[in-house]
Every structure is written in C-alpha cells, then in structure tokens.
Amino acid sequence: MERKHMSAFALYQTVPNTNISPPAKKPALPVPVKKKKKKKTTKATDNVNAAAKLRTQMKAEKKKVKKKVQKAAQKEQSNQAVINLQQEECVNGDAGYLQDVLANLAGVNNSRERASKLFQWLIDPIPAKTFFRDMWEKKPIFVQRKNPHYYKGLFSTAEFDRILREEYVQFGVNLDVTSYTQGRRETHNPSGRALPFTVWDFYESGCSLRMLNPQAFSSTVWNVLSILQEQFGSMAGANVYLTPARTQGFAPHYDDIEAFVVQLEGKKHWRVYTPRSEDEVLPVLSSPNFDQADIGKPILDVVLEAGDLLYFPRGFIHQGNCLPDAHSLHVTISSYQKNSWGDLLQKVVPAALEIAMEEDVEFRQGLPLDYLTYMGVQNSDMDDPRRAKFFSKIESLMKKLTNYAPVDASVDQKAKHFLHDCLPPVLTPEEQASSVLGAPTRWEGGRVKDAGIHITTQTQVRVLRAGCARLCSDGDAVHLYYTTHNSRVYHKEELKSCEINPEVHIEAYAYQISCCVFTVLMMVFLFIPFQLTDAVEFLIHSYPHFVKVESLPCDSVQDRIALAELLFENGIIHTAEAP
C-alpha cells in the first residue's frame, strides 16, 4: 500500500516540542503596602471623613471623564491622520524602485544627509519634521499609497526562497515558524537547518514564517538598515514576515521598539490599540500575549496592501491577520530599543554616586542611628517629624548628586553599545575603490604586487561615515571605537577599538591597530610622543569634507602620515581618489 505523505507541520505535532519558547518575563512584584488601621472617630470626624471621601470620589470621576475625552480626541486625531494621508498624493509617485533610490543616494556626499533622505522616502508623503514632532512616540500612522511597486526591491518571497536554498538558515536562530489559532499562539521550530522542503511544508499547513535577521542574507536590507541607523542614532533592525492567506501568526501584543511595517506583497488586515494604562506607554520591555478581551477596541483598523506603510510606537498593542484572498509579505523595520532617558540615567546615576562618595564627605556620613525605627514600609503610616527630615536629606543629596554626574562619559558608554550594534557600512563603488578594500595589492606571477599604500602629505582623506568611528572615555583611558569591522550578524564580532594614551609612543598604536607587520617594524624606531586624540577628533569633526594629511594636528610629518596609514589600513578612512 502506498504510504501517504505527512506534512512537516503534522509531523511536528506528533513529537514532543523540545524548542519551546521561553516564557515572557514576569513583572516585578509590587512592594506590599501596609493597610492603615481604622481609628475610632467621633461623629464630627465621621462627617469630615465622609465629605473628604465625597470630594475624592468627585475628583476620580472628573479624572475618568477627562481621560475619556482625551482618548476620544486621540482617536479622532488618528482617524483624521489616516483620512488625510489617504487623500494626499505621494510625492514620489512612480518615481522608481528601491534600487534606483539607493543608486541616487550613493551620490549624496554626506552619510547623515543620505540617512535623512532615505527616511523621508520611507515615510513619504509625511514630512520628516512633522513626523518627529507630532507622531514619533505618540500615535500610529497609516500611509496608503495605492502604488504596489513603491517598496519593490527591498525583499520578496523569491528572495526568501533563495536564502533558504543558498544560505545556512537555522530554526530558532534565523527563522521562526508560528501560528495563532483559537486564541493560542504557538512556535513550531524543529532543530537544525531550515531547508526549503520543510519550511514550505509548514507554510502550506497554515504557519507563518518570521526571518529574524534578513540583513545577514540580503545585501539590500543590509544597505537600507546601515543607512537608517544614522537617522535614528540607534540600532535599526528588521524582521521579515510571510503569512499564508486566511491565517494569523501572532497574538495581540506590544513591543519595546518603534515599528515601521512595510508591506511588500499581498495584503494584511491590521488592528492597533492604545496602551492600556500610563504604565504601558513607551514600555521598557515587550508584552506577553494578550487575549482579545484584554485590549478593547482598536483605534486603527486598516488593510495594508503592497506599497503601504504602518507606523506605531512602542506600547501600542497590535495584531495582523491575512484575508482569505491573499498572502502577505512585510518587513518590520525597528529602532529605539532601550534608548530612553531612563536608560541613560541607569549609567549616569551609579557613576555619579561612586564619584560623589569619593569626593564629598556628606555622602559618606552615616545614617541616623534610629532610622530603622521610623523609616521603611512598616513605618510609612507614622506621623513622625523625623520622617520628613529624612526625606528632606534624601532630596538634598539627590540634587547635589547632579554636580557629580559624568554625563559625557555616560553618553560615551551608550555610544559604545550603539557602535557594537551597528551594521558595517555598505560602500559605494567609489568608496570601495578609494578604501583599503579596493587596494590593488595581489598575488600575481609568483610574487606580491602593489604591496603597501602610498599616502603623502598631499593625500586627501576622510572617515568613511559620519558615525563609523568615535572617541570614548571610560575615565582612565580614551579608546577609538569603529564599526567598519562589525558583522552583519548581531554581535557576532566583538567591537573593535584601540586604546589611546597621549603618553604612549606612536609605535605602540601601530602595534595595537595595524595589521601590517612592515608598518610596525618601521614605526618601532620612531619613539615620538603623539597626541593622537587631537588628530582623530579633527578627522571626525571635518566630515563630510576631505582634508589633506598635512593638516592633521600632529607634531611631525612622519606622525601625520603614520596616523593616516594606520586608519586607512583598518578601513576607518578612505582617500579622495583611489590610491
């Protein structure tokens, strides 16, 4: 008897799931508050308490009414925004596909300007200034273009298939298989490599496919994200979602990122909901899955078709499902994860305390001998003047703490993490030819030809990107961090850097950041004190202009040329013309 083929999805359901997704993090337990003991009161006191209770209830009712009015106004604004954008004609129209856009941007001299222009293309016709003033972190926006080719070239189902066939894609690492049926969200990842035979069988069985890091496999997605990260000053990431018709892959939830949903193929029905409370506005962490009963009514209920865009801030609950007549392919571009004032202060405050305790005796003075008898949760109901004095002292120290806050050094620590998150720059053909990657050194005819680089005082150089290198201080030393050797896979490589110490001779730097043994041997005999930080700062601040090597603020011609060679060899700078 002929054996009937069993689909990958059916086979998966017959075996124990050894790849269960970790449970969502539980919120921290609230600190228990001691209930106040009822006190005996007189009739007059009862009347006073009743009046006070009535005033409290009236205030609460007034607050509820005000909140309802605000929500209604927000809903009206969101709806109006949708209407306006649907009626407004797109600036770009049928101006060309993404490859044309990227080709035009390659001619833009300044990488920050390039990022600004690409972001404007992403959200067009909304002016970027209007977006960041009125919508960013505030409310969702739906841009309906009625131009299915607007985002063509960013990614496709054919590209998805090519990646499965040609690249080493792993379940749970690069690809998730998911489903959401009857209010239940499941992940169906087998172990090992995600081959087309298995992946497309899951898809045919009604499962959604999520590619977690398409920039590692798609040069176009890599290019787009590497440009946009300069717009946000924060990591730009992406996930690709392929969903069969009539299905939904994920439960309602909110994320901890700013999300730009770019519809590439087919169409998808989206519903977006306001945060359920003030505590969930701009959240620090993503939410667990919600039931429909938990989230109320949507403020946006729209169908995205190819060429459309949906933006929603972190904290806005959302869900998308495919209609019966079409599949859906979209990419979600994300940014601003853990990039809040609070995240910065988590670095500032501990460092400020450490400095304050070293330098200010008031922070080292002992606590009152009896403070445990009137402070703490168990004493929170006490009417004790010592409590007011204690809080006043805390307030005084907190204000004083700002005098010791190492804000610049803390920003440098944030910048260091951002640089590690960054994708390496995608070079234009001109940049490739004028950087170390385009150097003509090669093996030919049984010998090495065109070895070494030829930089003179008249050579014009600049950093490859506005944000590709940065000087950061950890308090004891200054480091030059750079992104040019980063991986397309998130944190696959350690962030590259070299320590900069003005007292160390230049040959030490040659050893730290140069791969060229010949340069090290040549530099070891110089023994010249060197202010490397000034020269590197000069190069960074000169961008996007090229500067002659002779203009670098170094002590000698040899130092200027040596620094330029070292930075060139590590891909941090390129020349105005191919060397």
N, C-alpha and C positions, 0 to 999 in steps of 0.2 A: 504494500500500500504506500502511495506517495506521501511523504511527510509534509505537513503544512508549515509554511514559513512563520516563525514567531517574530514579531517586531521587537526592536530594541527596547521600546517602552514596556511592552508586555513582559519581555524577559526580565527587565529591571524590576518589575513589580513582583516577580516570583522569588527573588532572592533578598536577603536582609540588606538593608541600606547601611553601608559602612562609611558613607560620606555625608552624614547628617550635618547640616549647617549648625554652627554654634548658636546657642540661644542668645537673644538680644540681652544687652546689659540691663540689669535691674536698676531702677533709680535708687539713689541713696535714701535710706530710711530717714524720715524726719525726726528731729530731736524731740523727744516727748516733753510736753509742756505740762507742768503741774496744774491740776484744776484748782481753782480758788475755792476755799471753804466758805460755805454760807454762814453769814453772821446774823446774829439776832438784831432785828431792827425795830424801831418804833413805827407807829402809823404814819407820822410825818415823813420819816425816812422812806417808808414804802411809797408814799406819794411822789417824792422826789425821784426815787428809782424808776417808778412807772413812767414819769414824764421823760426821764432820760432815755428809757428804753424806747418810748414812742418816737423821740427825736432820732434815735439811732435807726429805727425801722424806716422812718421817713427818708433819711439820708440814703439808706440802702436802696429803697425803691427809686429814689431820684437818680442814683448811680446806675441802676439797671436800665431805666428809661433812656438815660444819656448814652449808655453803651449800645442800646438797640438802635438809637438814632444814628450813632457813628457807624455801626455796621451797615445800616441801610444806605448811608451816604457812600461808604466804601464800595458796596455792591453796585450802586448806581454809577460811580466813577469807573469801575472795572467794565461794566456793560457798555458805558459810553465810549471807553477806550477801544473796545472791540469794534463797535459800530464805526467809529472814526477811521480806524485802520483798515477796515474792510472797504470803505468808500474811497480812501485815498489811493491814488495811483502810485505804483512803485517807481522810484527814481531810476533804477537800473533797467526795469522792464525786461526785454530780451537781449540785454547787452552782452551776454556771453556766459559761458560755463566757468566753473571754478578755475580750471587750468588757465583760462585767459586772464582771470582776475589775478592769480598768483604770478603769472608772467609779467603783468603790468606792475605789480607790487615789487617785483625783483629790481625794477629800475628806480625805486624810491631809495634815496641815499641814506636816510635816517631810519633805523630799525624801530624807533618809537613811533615815528610818523607812519611807518608801514603797519604797525600793530593797530594804530588808531583807524587807518583806512580799512583794514580788514574787518575790524569790529563794526565799523559803520556799514559795511556791506552785509555783515551777518544780520543786523537788526533793521536794515533799511525797510521802510522809509522813516522810521523814528530817528530824529537827530540824536546823536550820542549824548549831547549836553542835556537834552530833555529827558532822555532815558535815565541818566545817573542822578538827575535832580528829582524826578517825580516817580520813578518806577523801581530803581535799584533798591533791593532790600525792603521794598514797600508793598508791591502788588504785582499780580500776574498780568501778562500781556499776551494777546493772540494776534499774530500778524498773518493775514490771509492774502496771498499774492495772486492766486489763480494763474500761476506760472510753474508748471511741473518741472521745468528744467533749471530753476533758479539755483539749486544746490547741486546740480548734476556734476559728477566728477569727484565728489567728496568720498563717497563709498557706495557700494552696490551689492546686491545679492550675488552677482557673478564674482565680485572681489572676495566676498565671504567664502564662496566655494573654492576659489583659487587658493586662498590662505589655508583652508582645510587640507587641500591636496599637496601643497608645496612646503608648508611651514610645520614646525613641530608645535602643535596646539594641544594643550593638556586640559582635561576636565578639571574644574575647580580652581585652576590657576589662570587660564586664559579664556575659558568658556564655561558658562553655567547653563544647564538645561532645567527649565522651571515650568510650573503650571499653577493655575489658580482656578479651582472648580469647587462649587458649592461652599464658598466662603473659606476654603482651605488652600493655603499656599504651600507648595512642595518644591524641593530641589531634587533632581533625579540624576546627579552626576555619578557615572561609573568612575573607575580609576583608570589612569593611564592616558594615552594619546587619544585625541578626539579625531577619529578618521571619518571621512565623508559617509561611508556606509552606515555607521552607527548614528552619526549626527542627523542626517537627513531622515533616518527612520524615526527618530524621536520627533522631528518636526512634522512628519506625516501623521504621527499619532496625536498631534494637537499640542505639542510642547513648544514653549518659546525658547529662543536661543539668545544668550547675552554674551557678547565678546567683551572682555573686561579691559583689555589694553590694545585696541586696534592700532595705536601709534607704533607698536612694536613690529607690526606686519605691513602696515600701509604707509608708504612714503608721503602720500598726500595728507593723511590725517596727522602724521608727524609734523609736516610743514606747517599746517594750519595752527596746531597747538603751540608749536615753538614760536610762532609769531604772536599769538594771542596772549601768551604768558607775560609778555612785556606790557600789554594793555592793562592786565589785572594786577601786576606786581605780586602775583600769587600763582601757584601751580595751576595750569589748565590741563584737565584730564578729559577722557571720553570713554563712553561705553556705547556699543552698537547693539540694538535690539531688533531681532527678527521674529515676528509673531504671525502664526497662521490665521487665516480667516476664522471668524466665529469664536475666537479664544481670547483669554486674558492670562498674562504670565505672572502678574504680581498683585498682591493685596494692596489696599489703600495704605499709604504710609507717608511720612515726610522725611526729607533728607537734611543733611547738615552742610549742603553746598548750594550755590546759586546755579540754577539749571537752565540751559538753553536747549530745548527739544527741537531738533532739525529734522523735519520729515523728508525722507529721501525717495521712498517708493510707497505705492498703495495709499492707504489712509487708516486713521485710528481715531477712535472716539475718546476724548479726554474730559475728565471732570476734576476740577480743582476747588479746594475748600480752604476757608480761612483757618489760621491756627485756633485751636480750641480754647486757649487761655493765654494770658500775657506771658506765662511761664514757657510757652512753646513758640513765642515769637523769636526768630533768629536763634534757634537752638544750637547747643554745643555738640549734641550727638543726634544721630538719626533715630527715628522712632521704631518701635516694634510694629508688627502688622495690626491694623485696626479692623474691627467688624463694621459693617455698614451702619449699624445702629449708633456707633460711637462718633460719627463725623458730621451728621446733619446734612444740610442741603448745599450743593455746590454753588460757588459764585461765578464759575466759568463752566460751561457745558458746550463743548465745541468739537468739531471733526477736523482734524488736520489732514490735509492732502499734500501730495508731493510739492515742495516749494514753500510750504508754510512753516511758521516758527511759533513756538510757545515758550515763554519765559515765566518761571515762578521762583520766588525767593525761598531760601531755606525756611523750614517750618510750615510751609503751605502743603497740606495733605493733597495727594493726587493719585489718580488711577487711570489707566488707559486700557481699552479693550477693542479688539478688531471687529468690524462689521461683517455681516455674512458674505459680502460680495468682493472682499479684497484682503490680501495680506498686508502687513505693514513692516517697513524697514525705516528705522530712525536712529540717529546718533544723538546722544545727550552730551553736550559739552558742559563741563562743570568747572567751577573755581571758587575761591574764597573759603576753603575749608580751614578752620582753626586760624582765622586771620582777623580776629576781633581785638578791640581794646583790652578786653579781659585776658586774651591770650598773651598780649604783650606785657600786661601788668604781672602775669604769672612769672615772668622773667625779671621784671623791674623790682618788684617788692622784696623777694628773698635776697637779691643782691644789695638792695638799699639797706635792709636790716643788718646784713653782715657788715657793711661799711659803717653804719651808724653805731653798731656795738663796738667796733674797733676804735672809732674816733670820738664818740660822745659818751661821757660818763653817765649821763642821765638814763641812757638805755641800759646801762649795766647795774644801776641801783636796784636793790632788792624790792620785792613786792611787800606790801604790808603784812606784818606777822599774822594778823587775824583775818586776812581777806577771804579765806575759805568759809568763814562763819557767816558772811553776808553776800557773797557772790556765788554764781552758779545757778543752774535751773531750779534746784530745790529752794533757793532763797529769792527767786525772782519776784515773789509777791510781797516781799518785805518792804515796809516803808521806813527805810533807814538812810539817813543823810550820807553815810559812808559809801553807799552805792552810787549816789550822784557824784561824789568826789572821785570815785574810782573811774567812772565813765568819763569824767572831765579830764582826768590824767591820760586815759587812752586816747581821747580826741586830740589832746595837746601833742602827744608823741607821734600820732599819725600825721598831723600837719607838719611836724618837724621832720618827719621821715622823708618828705619830698626834697629836702635840702641835700639828701644823700643818694637820691635816685640816679643811678648810672643809665640815663635814658639812651644815650647814643650807643653805649656798649650793649644794651639790651636789644636795641634795634638791629645792631650788627649780628646778634645771635639769631634773631628772626630771619635776617637776610641770609645767614649761613644755611639755615634749614631750607629756605626757598631755593637757593642755588643748588642744593643737593636734589631737590625735587625737580628742577628744571630739565627739560629736554635739551639735548645739544642743538646748536643752531643748524638749520639746513642752509648750506651755502649756495649762492648763485654761481653760475659758471664763471663769472668774473672773479668772485671771491675765492672760488676753488683754485683758479689759475694763479692767484696772487698770494696764496697762503701756503703753509708747509705741505698741505695735502696735494698741491699741484706742482711741487718741486720736481724738476726733471731728473733727479738722481735715480739711477737704474743700473742693472747689470746687463752689459751688452758686450759681445765679442770677447768674452772671457775676462772682463775686468769691469770695475765700477766706473761709471761715467757721471760727470757733473755732480760730484760729491761736494757737500758743503754749500753754504749760502753766501751770497755776495751782497752784504749790506754796507753802505758807506754813510758818511755824514750827510750826504745829499739825498739818501733814500727817504721817501715819504711813507709813513706808517700810521696806522690807527688800530684801535681794538675792533674785533670782528662785530660785536654787537654792543649796544648801549649797556646791557646788563650782564654781559658774559663774564666779567671779572670784577671783583670787589675786594677792597682792603677792609679787614675786620679786626677788631681788637678783643682779646679775652682778658685784658687787664695787665697781663705780664708780657705779652708779645703781640706783634701785628702779623697777620697772615694774609697772603694774596690767594683768594679762592677763585676758581674759574670753572666754567661749565662745559668747555669745549671738549672735554674727555668724558662727559657723562654718557650714560647708556640710554637707549630708547626704552629699556625695561626699567620700571620704577626701582630706584636704589640698588640696581644690580651691581653698580660700581660704587666705591667709596668716593666722596667728594675730594677732588684734587686740590692741593694747596701747597704753599711753601711758606715757611716762617721767615719773617723779615725782621732783622735786628740791625739797626744802624751801626752798631759796633762791630758786626761781623764783616770780615773782608769779602770782597765780591766773589772770590773763588769758591767760598762756601755755598753761595747761592747757585753758582754754576753746577755744583755737585747735587744740590737739592732738587733743582727743577729742570736740569738739562739731561736729555738722553744721549747727548753727543760726547763720547769719550774724548774725542780730539779737542773739543772746546774746554773740557775740564783740564786736560793736560796743559793746554795753552794758558788757562787762567790761573793755574796754581802758583805761578811765579809772580803774579802782579802785586799782591798784598797791599791793595789800595782801600782805605776806608771809603764807605759808599753810602750815600743817602738814597736808598732805593725807593723808599716810600714817596718822596717828593716827585721822582720821575714817573712812577706808576700813577700817582694822583694826576699829574699833568696829562698823561695819556688818556686816562679815563674821562677827565673833565673836558678834554679837547674834542671828544666825539660829538658830531659825526665828521669833523674836519681831519684831514691828514696833516701830520706835522713832520718836519724834517728831523732826522735823528740828531742833527747838530743842535736842535733847540731843546733837547731834553736837559733838565736841570741837574746835570751830573758834574763831577769835579774835573773830568778829563775826557778827551775824545775817545780814548780806549774804553772808558766806562760806558759812554753812550752807545757805542757800537756793541759792546758785550751785552748790555741790557736788551737792546733791540734783538740781537741774535737769540738770546735765551727765551724771550717772549714769543718770537716767531717760531722757534722750534717746538714750542708747546701749544701752538695753534691759537694763542691769545690775540695776536695782532696779525695783520696782513699788510702788504705793500700796495701803493697806488698802481703799480704796474707789476706784471709777472717778473720775478727775479731771474 
